[in-house]
Amino acid sequence: MQTRFKAQSAMEYLMTYSWAVLIIAVVLVGLFKLGVFSGIYSGGSCIASSGFLCGSVAMLAGTAEGGNLSFTFGQSTGQTIYNVGIGCAAAKTTSGLPSTTTNANSIVYLGPTGAATWNSAAPPFNGVLAITSGSQVTVSGLKCFGTNANAIADPSIGTQFTGALFVNYTLNSGSPGSTNPMINAQFASVTLSTS
């Protein structure tokens, strides 16, 4: 009878500590996947303000596509937005636009497929993306500007970037002007490392 109680006690002891070891292992694997032990932030986060969507953010390393940001952009403002332009920078100017060495490239307008195509100097507004409320598009080919206001041209793998995404848009189709004013807003903060 006494041997049976010892066996039961030993089994309870093993089960209790096995669960504790399993929980610790799961936490350690999670921290490892987040890059806590390597010192490099792996992956990215994009936190959008109300009315906008930002997800699946990534920046590529290397010379061919180096520094090009891609992400999913969407809006739910309740109306269609026209002449959509996007900017990415680690800092902003006093007017609230991305801080870059050349203001002409601070906002890049999106073509019909979401590709960053025309800089703000002279976009052909008849071909600039319009997004209906509740829809989304994959933005690609967007350059980000670092804290020194220079474009991130050729980052190495693991290079970290923290900054903001900006959007320009109008509420009516046609070229922006006094009757169709351009709305500028910072719509998301982004943290990522190049892959």
Secondary structure, 3 states (H helix, E strand, C coil): CHHHHHHHHHHHHHHHHHHHHHHHHHHHHHHHHCCCCCCCCCCEEEEECCCEEEEEEEECCCCCCCCEEEEEEEECCCCCEEEEEEEEECCECCCCCECCCCHHHCCEEECCCCEEEEECCCCCHHHCCCECCCCEEEEEEEECECCCCCECCCCCCCCEEEEEEEEEEECCCCCCCCCCCCEEEEEEEEEEECC
